[in-house]
Amino acid sequence: MSSIPFPILFIMLVFFTMWLILRKFHRIEQQKRNLPERGAYLQAHAQSDARCIACGATELEDQGLTHGGDERRIVSCGKCRTLLYRFVRPAAE
Ligand SMILES: [Zn+2]
């Protein structure tokens, strides 16, 4: 049926899967970088204290943009995981 030997087909499949994963990862990364700053977020949603825009939860989580200790923090909802805003944490001295 196919003239392509199986091992090559397998390698192509592995590469294709890796490409799909990278593309998804890159898209999430891009979404995080495009998030509004905390001030702009609060203003845009007329909030004095940050709340989730999707479910209203006040329980938020922050994580580093590129690694755990990154000063650029990405805040997401602790309940529904919606990405909300970003802020820069002052570096610890
Ligand atoms: Zn939420």
PDB file of the backbone (N, CA, C, O) and the ligand in Angstrom, with CONECT records:
HET     ZN  A 101       1
ATOM      1  N   MET A   1       0.830  -1.187   0.000  1.00  0.00           N
ATOM      2  CA  MET A   1       0.000   0.000   0.000  1.00  0.00           C
ATOM      3  C   MET A   1       0.873   1.249   0.000  1.00  0.00           C
ATOM      4  O   MET A   1       0.799   2.083  -0.903  1.00  0.00           O
ATOM      5  N   SER A   2       1.713   1.356   1.050  1.00  0.00           N
ATOM      6  CA  SER A   2       2.568   2.531   1.161  1.00  0.00           C
ATOM      7  C   SER A   2       3.995   2.161   0.832  1.00  0.00           C
ATOM      8  O   SER A   2       4.449   1.062   1.154  1.00  0.00           O
ATOM      9  N   SER A   3       4.706   3.072   0.190  1.00  0.00           N
ATOM     10  CA  SER A   3       6.100   2.794  -0.135  1.00  0.00           C
ATOM     11  C   SER A   3       7.032   3.368   0.928  1.00  0.00           C
ATOM     12  O   SER A   3       8.241   3.141   0.885  1.00  0.00           O
ATOM     13  N   ILE A   4       6.467   4.118   1.890  1.00  0.00           N
ATOM     14  CA  ILE A   4       7.294   4.687   2.960  1.00  0.00           C
ATOM     15  C   ILE A   4       7.535   3.611   4.016  1.00  0.00           C
ATOM     16  O   ILE A   4       6.579   3.026   4.526  1.00  0.00           O
ATOM     17  N   PRO A   5       8.798   3.340   4.354  1.00  0.00           N
ATOM     18  CA  PRO A   5       9.064   2.311   5.385  1.00  0.00           C
ATOM     19  C   PRO A   5       8.516   2.749   6.737  1.00  0.00           C
ATOM     20  O   PRO A   5       8.480   3.939   7.051  1.00  0.00           O
ATOM     21  N   PHE A   6       8.097   1.788   7.519  1.00  0.00           N
ATOM     22  CA  PHE A   6       7.462   2.072   8.800  1.00  0.00           C
ATOM     23  C   PHE A   6       8.268   2.973   9.732  1.00  0.00           C
ATOM     24  O   PHE A   6       7.706   3.929  10.267  1.00  0.00           O
ATOM     25  N   PRO A   7       9.577   2.711   9.954  1.00  0.00           N
ATOM     26  CA  PRO A   7      10.324   3.574  10.893  1.00  0.00           C
ATOM     27  C   PRO A   7      10.275   5.049  10.502  1.00  0.00           C
ATOM     28  O   PRO A   7      10.209   5.918  11.371  1.00  0.00           O
ATOM     29  N   ILE A   8      10.307   5.334   9.207  1.00  0.00           N
ATOM     30  CA  ILE A   8      10.270   6.734   8.761  1.00  0.00           C
ATOM     31  C   ILE A   8       8.904   7.337   9.054  1.00  0.00           C
ATOM     32  O   ILE A   8       8.786   8.490   9.468  1.00  0.00           O
ATOM     33  N   LEU A   9       7.892   6.536   8.831  1.00  0.00           N
ATOM     34  CA  LEU A   9       6.531   6.988   9.108  1.00  0.00           C
ATOM     35  C   LEU A   9       6.389   7.306  10.595  1.00  0.00           C
ATOM     36  O   LEU A   9       5.760   8.292  10.978  1.00  0.00           O
ATOM     37  N   PHE A  10       6.990   6.447  11.426  1.00  0.00           N
ATOM     38  CA  PHE A  10       6.936   6.611  12.869  1.00  0.00           C
ATOM     39  C   PHE A  10       7.643   7.897  13.281  1.00  0.00           C
ATOM     40  O   PHE A  10       7.119   8.659  14.093  1.00  0.00           O
ATOM     41  N   ILE A  11       8.817   8.142  12.732  1.00  0.00           N
ATOM     42  CA  ILE A  11       9.580   9.354  13.049  1.00  0.00           C
ATOM     43  C   ILE A  11       8.807  10.603  12.618  1.00  0.00           C
ATOM     44  O   ILE A  11       8.766  11.603  13.335  1.00  0.00           O
ATOM     45  N   MET A  12       8.203  10.526  11.451  1.00  0.00           N
ATOM     46  CA  MET A  12       7.413  11.660  10.972  1.00  0.00           C
ATOM     47  C   MET A  12       6.255  11.946  11.922  1.00  0.00           C
ATOM     48  O   MET A  12       5.922  13.101  12.189  1.00  0.00           O
ATOM     49  N   LEU A  13       5.657  10.887  12.421  1.00  0.00           N
ATOM     50  CA  LEU A  13       4.528  11.033  13.348  1.00  0.00           C
ATOM     51  C   LEU A  13       4.994  11.677  14.652  1.00  0.00           C
ATOM     52  O   LEU A  13       4.313  12.543  15.201  1.00  0.00           O
ATOM     53  N   VAL A  14       6.148  11.254  15.141  1.00  0.00           N
ATOM     54  CA  VAL A  14       6.712  11.818  16.377  1.00  0.00           C
ATOM     55  C   VAL A  14       6.980  13.310  16.187  1.00  0.00           C
ATOM     56  O   VAL A  14       6.643  14.122  17.049  1.00  0.00           O
ATOM     57  N   PHE A  15       7.585  13.663  15.058  1.00  0.00           N
ATOM     58  CA  PHE A  15       7.873  15.071  14.789  1.00  0.00           C
ATOM     59  C   PHE A  15       6.602  15.897  14.661  1.00  0.00           C
ATOM     60  O   PHE A  15       6.525  17.029  15.138  1.00  0.00           O
ATOM     61  N   PHE A  16       5.630  15.321  14.023  1.00  0.00           N
ATOM     62  CA  PHE A  16       4.371  16.028  13.830  1.00  0.00           C
ATOM     63  C   PHE A  16       3.699  16.290  15.189  1.00  0.00           C
ATOM     64  O   PHE A  16       3.163  17.372  15.426  1.00  0.00           O
ATOM     65  N   THR A  17       3.737  15.289  16.069  1.00  0.00           N
ATOM     66  CA  THR A  17       3.153  15.432  17.402  1.00  0.00           C
ATOM     67  C   THR A  17       3.902  16.503  18.186  1.00  0.00           C
ATOM     68  O   THR A  17       3.285  17.330  18.858  1.00  0.00           O
ATOM     69  N   MET A  18       5.231  16.487  18.102  1.00  0.00           N
ATOM     70  CA  MET A  18       6.036  17.487  18.807  1.00  0.00           C
ATOM     71  C   MET A  18       5.706  18.888  18.298  1.00  0.00           C
ATOM     72  O   MET A  18       5.612  19.840  19.073  1.00  0.00           O
ATOM     73  N   TRP A  19       5.535  18.993  16.994  1.00  0.00           N
ATOM     74  CA  TRP A  19       5.216  20.280  16.385  1.00  0.00           C
ATOM     75  C   TRP A  19       3.870  20.797  16.906  1.00  0.00           C
ATOM     76  O   TRP A  19       3.729  21.979  17.217  1.00  0.00           O
ATOM     77  N   LEU A  20       2.888  19.898  16.996  1.00  0.00           N
ATOM     78  CA  LEU A  20       1.559  20.274  17.502  1.00  0.00           C
ATOM     79  C   LEU A  20       1.647  20.771  18.944  1.00  0.00           C
ATOM     80  O   LEU A  20       1.025  21.771  19.302  1.00  0.00           O
ATOM     81  N   ILE A  21       2.428  20.062  19.774  1.00  0.00           N
ATOM     82  CA  ILE A  21       2.581  20.432  21.183  1.00  0.00           C
ATOM     83  C   ILE A  21       3.253  21.799  21.289  1.00  0.00           C
ATOM     84  O   ILE A  21       2.818  22.658  22.057  1.00  0.00           O
ATOM     85  N   LEU A  22       4.322  21.992  20.504  1.00  0.00           N
ATOM     86  CA  LEU A  22       5.032  23.273  20.527  1.00  0.00           C
ATOM     87  C   LEU A  22       4.140  24.416  20.097  1.00  0.00           C
ATOM     88  O   LEU A  22       4.189  25.505  20.669  1.00  0.00           O
ATOM     89  N   ARG A  23       3.325  24.166  19.087  1.00  0.00           N
ATOM     90  CA  ARG A  23       2.445  25.207  18.573  1.00  0.00           C
ATOM     91  C   ARG A  23       1.433  25.616  19.637  1.00  0.00           C
ATOM     92  O   ARG A  23       1.152  26.802  19.809  1.00  0.00           O
ATOM     93  N   LYS A  24       0.883  24.629  20.355  1.00  0.00           N
ATOM     94  CA  LYS A  24      -0.092  24.895  21.407  1.00  0.00           C
ATOM     95  C   LYS A  24       0.585  25.676  22.539  1.00  0.00           C
ATOM     96  O   LYS A  24       0.034  26.646  23.059  1.00  0.00           O
ATOM     97  N   PHE A  25       1.794  25.229  22.910  1.00  0.00           N
ATOM     98  CA  PHE A  25       2.549  25.870  23.974  1.00  0.00           C
ATOM     99  C   PHE A  25       2.828  27.327  23.614  1.00  0.00           C
ATOM    100  O   PHE A  25       2.687  28.227  24.442  1.00  0.00           O
ATOM    101  N   HIS A  26       3.224  27.536  22.371  1.00  0.00           N
ATOM    102  CA  HIS A  26       3.545  28.872  21.898  1.00  0.00           C
ATOM    103  C   HIS A  26       2.311  29.775  21.946  1.00  0.00           C
ATOM    104  O   HIS A  26       2.411  30.950  22.299  1.00  0.00           O
ATOM    105  N   ARG A  27       1.167  29.230  21.598  1.00  0.00           N
ATOM    106  CA  ARG A  27      -0.065  30.017  21.588  1.00  0.00           C
ATOM    107  C   ARG A  27      -0.438  30.447  23.008  1.00  0.00           C
ATOM    108  O   ARG A  27      -0.845  31.587  23.230  1.00  0.00           O
ATOM    109  N   ILE A  28      -0.298  29.525  23.969  1.00  0.00           N
ATOM    110  CA  ILE A  28      -0.597  29.850  25.371  1.00  0.00           C
ATOM    111  C   ILE A  28       0.374  30.925  25.864  1.00  0.00           C
ATOM    112  O   ILE A  28      -0.010  31.860  26.566  1.00  0.00           O
ATOM    113  N   GLU A  29       1.635  30.764  25.478  1.00  0.00           N
ATOM    114  CA  GLU A  29       2.687  31.715  25.855  1.00  0.00           C
ATOM    115  C   GLU A  29       2.349  33.111  25.321  1.00  0.00           C
ATOM    116  O   GLU A  29       2.514  34.112  26.018  1.00  0.00           O
ATOM    117  N   GLN A  30       1.883  33.155  24.101  1.00  0.00           N
ATOM    118  CA  GLN A  30       1.521  34.415  23.452  1.00  0.00           C
ATOM    119  C   GLN A  30       0.332  35.063  24.167  1.00  0.00           C
ATOM    120  O   GLN A  30       0.297  36.278  24.361  1.00  0.00           O
ATOM    121  N   GLN A  31      -0.636  34.234  24.552  1.00  0.00           N
ATOM    122  CA  GLN A  31      -1.817  34.711  25.282  1.00  0.00           C
ATOM    123  C   GLN A  31      -1.401  35.354  26.595  1.00  0.00           C
ATOM    124  O   GLN A  31      -1.928  36.399  26.977  1.00  0.00           O
ATOM    125  N   LYS A  32      -0.455  34.728  27.284  1.00  0.00           N
ATOM    126  CA  LYS A  32       0.019  35.245  28.568  1.00  0.00           C
ATOM    127  C   LYS A  32       0.689  36.594  28.384  1.00  0.00           C
ATOM    128  O   LYS A  32       0.480  37.510  29.180  1.00  0.00           O
ATOM    129  N   ARG A  33       1.495  36.719  27.334  1.00  0.00           N
ATOM    130  CA  ARG A  33       2.201  37.985  27.093  1.00  0.00           C
ATOM    131  C   ARG A  33       1.238  39.086  26.683  1.00  0.00           C
ATOM    132  O   ARG A  33       1.531  40.265  26.879  1.00  0.00           O
ATOM    133  N   ASN A  34       0.120  38.730  26.130  1.00  0.00           N
ATOM    134  CA  ASN A  34      -0.851  39.731  25.683  1.00  0.00           C
ATOM    135  C   ASN A  34      -1.845  40.135  26.769  1.00  0.00           C
ATOM    136  O   ASN A  34      -2.713  40.973  26.525  1.00  0.00           O
ATOM    137  N   LEU A  35      -1.733  39.560  27.948  1.00  0.00           N
ATOM    138  CA  LEU A  35      -2.663  39.900  29.025  1.00  0.00           C
ATOM    139  C   LEU A  35      -2.480  41.353  29.454  1.00  0.00           C
ATOM    140  O   LEU A  35      -1.372  41.883  29.368  1.00  0.00           O
ATOM    141  N   PRO A  36      -3.554  42.009  29.916  1.00  0.00           N
ATOM    142  CA  PRO A  36      -3.424  43.392  30.379  1.00  0.00           C
ATOM    143  C   PRO A  36      -2.672  43.460  31.708  1.00  0.00           C
ATOM    144  O   PRO A  36      -2.589  42.470  32.435  1.00  0.00           O
ATOM    145  N   GLU A  37      -2.131  44.627  32.014  1.00  0.00           N
ATOM    146  CA  GLU A  37      -1.517  44.859  33.322  1.00  0.00           C
ATOM    147  C   GLU A  37      -2.637  44.882  34.357  1.00  0.00           C
ATOM    148  O   GLU A  37      -3.804  45.067  34.010  1.00  0.00           O
ATOM    149  N   ARG A  38      -2.284  44.697  35.621  1.00  0.00           N
ATOM    150  CA  ARG A  38      -3.292  44.668  36.681  1.00  0.00           C
ATOM    151  C   ARG A  38      -4.186  45.915  36.682  1.00  0.00           C
ATOM    152  O   ARG A  38      -5.410  45.803  36.761  1.00  0.00           O
ATOM    153  N   GLY A  39      -3.569  47.110  36.592  1.00  0.00           N
ATOM    154  CA  GLY A  39      -4.322  48.363  36.612  1.00  0.00           C
ATOM    155  C   GLY A  39      -5.336  48.425  35.476  1.00  0.00           C
ATOM    156  O   GLY A  39      -6.488  48.807  35.678  1.00  0.00           O
ATOM    157  N   ALA A  40      -4.897  48.047  34.284  1.00  0.00           N
ATOM    158  CA  ALA A  40      -5.766  48.091  33.112  1.00  0.00           C
ATOM    159  C   ALA A  40      -6.898  47.071  33.249  1.00  0.00           C
ATOM    160  O   ALA A  40      -8.027  47.311  32.821  1.00  0.00           O
ATOM    161  N   TYR A  41      -6.572  45.944  33.848  1.00  0.00           N
ATOM    162  CA  TYR A  41      -7.582  44.895  34.045  1.00  0.00           C
ATOM    163  C   TYR A  41      -8.687  45.372  34.982  1.00  0.00           C
ATOM    164  O   TYR A  41      -9.875  45.228  34.693  1.00  0.00           O
ATOM    165  N   LEU A  42      -8.263  45.952  36.127  1.00  0.00           N
ATOM    166  CA  LEU A  42      -9.233  46.434  37.116  1.00  0.00           C
ATOM    167  C   LEU A  42     -10.117  47.521  36.515  1.00  0.00           C
ATOM    168  O   LEU A  42     -11.327  47.555  36.739  1.00  0.00           O
ATOM    169  N   GLN A  43      -9.486  48.409  35.746  1.00  0.00           N
ATOM    170  CA  GLN A  43     -10.216  49.502  35.125  1.00  0.00           C
ATOM    171  C   GLN A  43     -11.200  48.973  34.069  1.00  0.00           C
ATOM    172  O   GLN A  43     -12.354  49.399  34.009  1.00  0.00           O
ATOM    173  N   ALA A  44     -10.731  48.060  33.263  1.00  0.00           N
ATOM    174  CA  ALA A  44     -11.558  47.516  32.181  1.00  0.00           C
ATOM    175  C   ALA A  44     -12.798  46.813  32.715  1.00  0.00           C
ATOM    176  O   ALA A  44     -13.847  46.821  32.072  1.00  0.00           O
ATOM    177  N   HIS A  45     -12.675  46.195  33.910  1.00  0.00           N
ATOM    178  CA  HIS A  45     -13.810  45.443  34.444  1.00  0.00           C
ATOM    179  C   HIS A  45     -14.435  46.132  35.653  1.00  0.00           C
ATOM    180  O   HIS A  45     -15.215  45.526  36.388  1.00  0.00           O
ATOM    181  N   ALA A  46     -14.088  47.405  35.856  1.00  0.00           N
ATOM    182  CA  ALA A  46     -14.645  48.212  36.948  1.00  0.00           C
ATOM    183  C   ALA A  46     -14.591  47.475  38.281  1.00  0.00           C
ATOM    184  O   ALA A  46     -15.599  47.360  38.978  1.00  0.00           O
ATOM    185  N   GLN A  47     -13.411  46.980  38.629  1.00  0.00           N
ATOM    186  CA  GLN A  47     -13.241  46.265  39.890  1.00  0.00           C
ATOM    187  C   GLN A  47     -12.255  47.023  40.769  1.00  0.00           C
ATOM    188  O   GLN A  47     -11.307  47.628  40.270  1.00  0.00           O
ATOM    189  N   SER A  48     -12.482  46.988  42.083  1.00  0.00           N
ATOM    190  CA  SER A  48     -11.510  47.612  42.972  1.00  0.00           C
ATOM    191  C   SER A  48     -10.552  46.541  43.483  1.00  0.00           C
ATOM    192  O   SER A  48      -9.375  46.807  43.727  1.00  0.00           O
ATOM    193  N   ASP A  49     -11.075  45.327  43.640  1.00  0.00           N
ATOM    194  CA  ASP A  49     -10.232  44.184  43.965  1.00  0.00           C
ATOM    195  C   ASP A  49     -10.401  43.183  42.843  1.00  0.00           C
ATOM    196  O   ASP A  49     -11.506  42.960  42.349  1.00  0.00           O
ATOM    197  N   ALA A  50      -9.288  42.580  42.446  1.00  0.00           N
ATOM    198  CA  ALA A  50      -9.349  41.679  41.302  1.00  0.00           C
ATOM    199  C   ALA A  50     -10.230  40.457  41.565  1.00  0.00           C
ATOM    200  O   ALA A  50     -10.106  39.786  42.590  1.00  0.00           O
ATOM    201  N   ARG A  51     -11.100  40.196  40.633  1.00  0.00           N
ATOM    202  CA  ARG A  51     -11.948  39.008  40.663  1.00  0.00           C
ATOM    203  C   ARG A  51     -11.878  38.347  39.292  1.00  0.00           C
ATOM    204  O   ARG A  51     -11.479  38.973  38.310  1.00  0.00           O
ATOM    205  N   CYS A  52     -12.264  37.093  39.234  1.00  0.00           N
ATOM    206  CA  CYS A  52     -12.284  36.384  37.953  1.00  0.00           C
ATOM    207  C   CYS A  52     -13.437  36.924  37.109  1.00  0.00           C
ATOM    208  O   CYS A  52     -14.556  37.073  37.598  1.00  0.00           O
ATOM    209  N   ILE A  53     -13.154  37.218  35.829  1.00  0.00           N
ATOM    210  CA  ILE A  53     -14.212  37.733  34.957  1.00  0.00           C
ATOM    211  C   ILE A  53     -15.119  36.616  34.468  1.00  0.00           C
ATOM    212  O   ILE A  53     -16.234  36.877  34.015  1.00  0.00           O
ATOM    213  N   ALA A  54     -14.659  35.384  34.553  1.00  0.00           N
ATOM    214  CA  ALA A  54     -15.469  34.268  34.045  1.00  0.00           C
ATOM    215  C   ALA A  54     -16.416  33.724  35.107  1.00  0.00           C
ATOM    216  O   ALA A  54     -17.586  33.474  34.817  1.00  0.00           O
ATOM    217  N   CYS A  55     -15.921  33.533  36.357  1.00  0.00           N
ATOM    218  CA  CYS A  55     -16.772  32.913  37.371  1.00  0.00           C
ATOM    219  C   CYS A  55     -16.937  33.761  38.633  1.00  0.00           C
ATOM    220  O   CYS A  55     -17.708  33.397  39.521  1.00  0.00           O
ATOM    221  N   GLY A  56     -16.221  34.890  38.722  1.00  0.00           N
ATOM    222  CA  GLY A  56     -16.383  35.781  39.866  1.00  0.00           C
ATOM    223  C   GLY A  56     -15.590  35.399  41.101  1.00  0.00           C
ATOM    224  O   GLY A  56     -15.708  36.066  42.129  1.00  0.00           O
ATOM    225  N   ALA A  57     -14.796  34.359  41.035  1.00  0.00           N
ATOM    226  CA  ALA A  57     -14.020  33.924  42.197  1.00  0.00           C
ATOM    227  C   ALA A  57     -12.962  34.967  42.559  1.00  0.00           C
ATOM    228  O   ALA A  57     -12.407  35.625  41.679  1.00  0.00           O
ATOM    229  N   THR A  58     -12.687  35.114  43.855  1.00  0.00           N
ATOM    230  CA  THR A  58     -11.649  36.054  44.293  1.00  0.00           C
ATOM    231  C   THR A  58     -10.352  35.306  44.594  1.00  0.00           C
ATOM    232  O   THR A  58      -9.320  35.903  44.902  1.00  0.00           O
ATOM    233  N   GLU A  59     -10.438  34.004  44.494  1.00  0.00           N
ATOM    234  CA  GLU A  59      -9.299  33.124  44.750  1.00  0.00           C
ATOM    235  C   GLU A  59      -8.444  33.058  43.481  1.00  0.00           C
ATOM    236  O   GLU A  59      -8.785  32.349  42.535  1.00  0.00           O
ATOM    237  N   LEU A  60      -7.328  33.802  43.466  1.00  0.00           N
ATOM    238  CA  LEU A  60      -6.507  33.849  42.260  1.00  0.00           C
ATOM    239  C   LEU A  60      -5.150  33.237  42.521  1.00  0.00           C
ATOM    240  O   LEU A  60      -4.689  33.173  43.661  1.00  0.00           O
ATOM    241  N   GLU A  61      -4.521  32.791  41.464  1.00  0.00           N
ATOM    242  CA  GLU A  61      -3.192  32.197  41.583  1.00  0.00           C
ATOM    243  C   GLU A  61      -2.261  32.908  40.640  1.00  0.00           C
ATOM    244  O   GLU A  61      -2.666  33.317  39.552  1.00  0.00           O
ATOM    245  N   ASP A  62      -1.010  33.063  41.044  1.00  0.00           N
ATOM    246  CA  ASP A  62      -0.066  33.632  40.098  1.00  0.00           C
ATOM    247  C   ASP A  62       1.101  32.691  39.906  1.00  0.00           C
ATOM    248  O   ASP A  62       1.491  31.953  40.811  1.00  0.00           O
ATOM    249  N   GLN A  63       1.643  32.733  38.716  1.00  0.00           N
ATOM    250  CA  GLN A  63       2.796  31.902  38.388  1.00  0.00           C
ATOM    251  C   GLN A  63       3.744  32.714  37.523  1.00  0.00           C
ATOM    252  O   GLN A  63       3.330  33.661  36.855  1.00  0.00           O
ATOM    253  N   GLY A  64       5.018  32.340  37.539  1.00  0.00           N
ATOM    254  CA  GLY A  64       6.008  33.052  36.726  1.00  0.00           C
ATOM    255  C   GLY A  64       5.746  32.856  35.249  1.00  0.00           C
ATOM    256  O   GLY A  64       5.227  31.821  34.831  1.00  0.00           O
ATOM    257  N   LEU A  65       6.111  33.863  34.455  1.00  0.00           N
ATOM    258  CA  LEU A  65       5.886  33.761  33.015  1.00  0.00           C
ATOM    259  C   LEU A  65       6.686  32.627  32.393  1.00  0.00           C
ATOM    260  O   LEU A  65       6.141  31.798  31.665  1.00  0.00           O
ATOM    261  N   THR A  66       7.986  32.597  32.685  1.00  0.00           N
ATOM    262  CA  THR A  66       8.805  31.562  32.056  1.00  0.00           C
ATOM    263  C   THR A  66       9.238  30.472  33.030  1.00  0.00           C
ATOM    264  O   THR A  66       9.476  29.335  32.624  1.00  0.00           O
ATOM    265  N   HIS A  67       9.342  30.815  34.321  1.00  0.00           N
ATOM    266  CA  HIS A  67       9.705  29.817  35.330  1.00  0.00           C
ATOM    267  C   HIS A  67       9.135  30.277  36.663  1.00  0.00           C
ATOM    268  O   HIS A  67       8.670  31.411  36.778  1.00  0.00           O
ATOM    269  N   GLY A  68       9.163  29.416  37.665  1.00  0.00           N
ATOM    270  CA  GLY A  68       8.541  29.704  38.945  1.00  0.00           C
ATOM    271  C   GLY A  68       8.979  30.993  39.610  1.00  0.00           C
ATOM    272  O   GLY A  68       8.161  31.674  40.229  1.00  0.00           O
ATOM    273  N   GLY A  69      10.263  31.348  39.496  1.00  0.00           N
ATOM    274  CA  GLY A  69      10.780  32.529  40.182  1.00  0.00           C
ATOM    275  C   GLY A  69      10.768  33.791  39.337  1.00  0.00           C
ATOM    276  O   GLY A  69      11.328  34.812  39.738  1.00  0.00           O
ATOM    277  N   ASP A  70      10.134  33.731  38.170  1.00  0.00           N
ATOM    278  CA  ASP A  70      10.098  34.890  37.270  1.00  0.00           C
ATOM    279  C   ASP A  70       9.366  36.058  37.930  1.00  0.00           C
ATOM    280  O   ASP A  70       8.311  35.866  38.534  1.00  0.00           O
ATOM    281  N   GLU A  71       9.923  37.276  37.817  1.00  0.00           N
ATOM    282  CA  GLU A  71       9.266  38.465  38.407  1.00  0.00           C
ATOM    283  C   GLU A  71       8.007  38.840  37.633  1.00  0.00           C
ATOM    284  O   GLU A  71       7.104  39.475  38.178  1.00  0.00           O
ATOM    285  N   ARG A  72       7.948  38.449  36.370  1.00  0.00           N
ATOM    286  CA  ARG A  72       6.748  38.730  35.577  1.00  0.00           C
ATOM    287  C   ARG A  72       5.727  37.650  35.922  1.00  0.00           C
ATOM    288  O   ARG A  72       5.875  36.495  35.524  1.00  0.00           O
ATOM    289  N   ARG A  73       4.688  38.038  36.669  1.00  0.00           N
ATOM    290  CA  ARG A  73       3.711  37.068  37.150  1.00  0.00           C
ATOM    291  C   ARG A  73       2.456  37.063  36.277  1.00  0.00           C
ATOM    292  O   ARG A  73       1.990  38.104  35.814  1.00  0.00           O
ATOM    293  N   ILE A  74       1.938  35.880  36.074  1.00  0.00           N
ATOM    294  CA  ILE A  74       0.710  35.719  35.312  1.00  0.00           C
ATOM    295  C   ILE A  74      -0.358  35.278  36.299  1.00  0.00           C
ATOM    296  O   ILE A  74      -0.193  34.264  36.978  1.00  0.00           O
ATOM    297  N   VAL A  75      -1.450  36.026  36.386  1.00  0.00           N
ATOM    298  CA  VAL A  75      -2.493  35.700  37.344  1.00  0.00           C
ATOM    299  C   VAL A  75      -3.646  35.006  36.638  1.00  0.00           C
ATOM    300  O   VAL A  75      -4.150  35.480  35.619  1.00  0.00           O
ATOM    301  N   SER A  76      -4.050  33.880  37.197  1.00  0.00           N
ATOM    302  CA  SER A  76      -5.189  33.161  36.639  1.00  0.00           C
ATOM    303  C   SER A  76      -6.153  32.833  37.767  1.00  0.00           C
ATOM    304  O   SER A  76      -5.787  32.890  38.941  1.00  0.00           O
ATOM    305  N   CYS A  77      -7.374  32.493  37.413  1.00  0.00           N
ATOM    306  CA  CYS A  77      -8.396  32.161  38.392  1.00  0.00           C
ATOM    307  C   CYS A  77      -8.030  30.848  39.091  1.00  0.00           C
ATOM    308  O   CYS A  77      -7.612  29.889  38.442  1.00  0.00           O
ATOM    309  N   GLY A  78      -8.190  30.810  40.405  1.00  0.00           N
ATOM    310  CA  GLY A  78      -7.883  29.597  41.158  1.00  0.00           C
ATOM    311  C   GLY A  78      -8.942  28.524  40.980  1.00  0.00           C
ATOM    312  O   GLY A  78      -8.713  27.361  41.313  1.00  0.00           O
ATOM    313  N   LYS A  79     -10.091  28.904  40.462  1.00  0.00           N
ATOM    314  CA  LYS A  79     -11.168  27.933  40.284  1.00  0.00           C
ATOM    315  C   LYS A  79     -11.318  27.453  38.844  1.00  0.00           C
ATOM    316  O   LYS A  79     -11.296  26.252  38.575  1.00  0.00           O
ATOM    317  N   CYS A  80     -11.472  28.412  37.914  1.00  0.00           N
ATOM    318  CA  CYS A  80     -11.736  27.978  36.534  1.00  0.00           C
ATOM    319  C   CYS A  80     -10.524  28.115  35.616  1.00  0.00           C
ATOM    320  O   CYS A  80     -10.605  27.791  34.431  1.00  0.00           O
ATOM    321  N   ARG A  81      -9.399  28.596  36.158  1.00  0.00           N
ATOM    322  CA  ARG A  81      -8.135  28.662  35.405  1.00  0.00           C
ATOM    323  C   ARG A  81      -8.100  29.689  34.274  1.00  0.00           C
ATOM    324  O   ARG A  81      -7.185  29.663  33.451  1.00  0.00           O
ATOM    325  N   THR A  82      -9.075  30.588  34.221  1.00  0.00           N
ATOM    326  CA  THR A  82      -9.053  31.611  33.177  1.00  0.00           C
ATOM    327  C   THR A  82      -7.859  32.529  33.400  1.00  0.00           C
ATOM    328  O   THR A  82      -7.598  32.939  34.531  1.00  0.00           O
ATOM    329  N   LEU A  83      -7.132  32.855  32.335  1.00  0.00           N
ATOM    330  CA  LEU A  83      -6.017  33.787  32.452  1.00  0.00           C
ATOM    331  C   LEU A  83      -6.583  35.189  32.624  1.00  0.00           C
ATOM    332  O   LEU A  83      -7.444  35.602  31.847  1.00  0.00           O
ATOM    333  N   LEU A  84      -6.110  35.937  33.636  1.00  0.00           N
ATOM    334  CA  LEU A  84      -6.706  37.227  33.931  1.00  0.00           C
ATOM    335  C   LEU A  84      -5.818  38.427  33.606  1.00  0.00           C
ATOM    336  O   LEU A  84      -6.172  39.242  32.754  1.00  0.00           O
ATOM    337  N   TYR A  85      -4.695  38.543  34.260  1.00  0.00           N
ATOM    338  CA  TYR A  85      -3.808  39.697  34.008  1.00  0.00           C
ATOM    339  C   TYR A  85      -2.380  39.353  34.396  1.00  0.00           C
ATOM    340  O   TYR A  85      -2.095  38.264  34.895  1.00  0.00           O
ATOM    341  N   ARG A  86      -1.495  40.302  34.157  1.00  0.00           N
ATOM    342  CA  ARG A  86      -0.095  40.064  34.536  1.00  0.00           C
ATOM    343  C   ARG A  86       0.395  41.245  35.370  1.00  0.00           C
ATOM    344  O   ARG A  86      -0.171  42.335  35.290  1.00  0.00           O
ATOM    345  N   PHE A  87       1.405  41.048  36.142  1.00  0.00           N
ATOM    346  CA  PHE A  87       2.039  42.130  36.884  1.00  0.00           C
ATOM    347  C   PHE A  87       3.493  41.767  37.106  1.00  0.00           C
ATOM    348  O   PHE A  87       3.886  40.606  36.995  1.00  0.00           O
ATOM    349  N   VAL A  88       4.283  42.780  37.422  1.00  0.00           N
ATOM    350  CA  VAL A  88       5.698  42.529  37.673  1.00  0.00           C
ATOM    351  C   VAL A  88       5.935  42.637  39.163  1.00  0.00           C
ATOM    352  O   VAL A  88       5.697  43.684  39.765  1.00  0.00           O
ATOM    353  N   ARG A  89       6.394  41.575  39.743  1.00  0.00           N
ATOM    354  CA  ARG A  89       6.668  41.553  41.178  1.00  0.00           C
ATOM    355  C   ARG A  89       8.036  42.187  41.406  1.00  0.00           C
ATOM    356  O   ARG A  89       8.999  41.849  40.718  1.00  0.00           O
ATOM    357  N   PRO A  90       8.128  43.106  42.369  1.00  0.00           N
ATOM    358  CA  PRO A  90       9.452  43.696  42.625  1.00  0.00           C
ATOM    359  C   PRO A  90      10.437  42.598  43.030  1.00  0.00           C
ATOM    360  O   PRO A  90      10.099  41.722  43.826  1.00  0.00           O
ATOM    361  N   ALA A  91      11.622  42.645  42.494  1.00  0.00           N
ATOM    362  CA  ALA A  91      12.625  41.620  42.779  1.00  0.00           C
ATOM    363  C   ALA A  91      12.948  41.590  44.272  1.00  0.00           C
ATOM    364  O   ALA A  91      13.139  42.639  44.888  1.00  0.00           O
ATOM    365  N   ALA A  92      13.011  40.393  44.853  1.00  0.00           N
ATOM    366  CA  ALA A  92      13.332  40.244  46.276  1.00  0.00           C
ATOM    367  C   ALA A  92      14.796  40.580  46.495  1.00  0.00           C
ATOM    368  O   ALA A  92      15.661  40.213  45.701  1.00  0.00           O
ATOM    369  N   GLU A  93      15.056  41.289  47.590  1.00  0.00           N
ATOM    370  CA  GLU A  93      16.454  41.659  47.857  1.00  0.00           C
ATOM    371  C   GLU A  93      17.063  40.834  48.970  1.00  0.00           C
ATOM    372  O   GLU A  93      18.230  41.024  49.313  1.00  0.00           O
TER     373      GLU A  93
HETATM  374 ZN    ZN A 101     -12.850  31.829  37.404  1.00  0.00          ZN2+
END
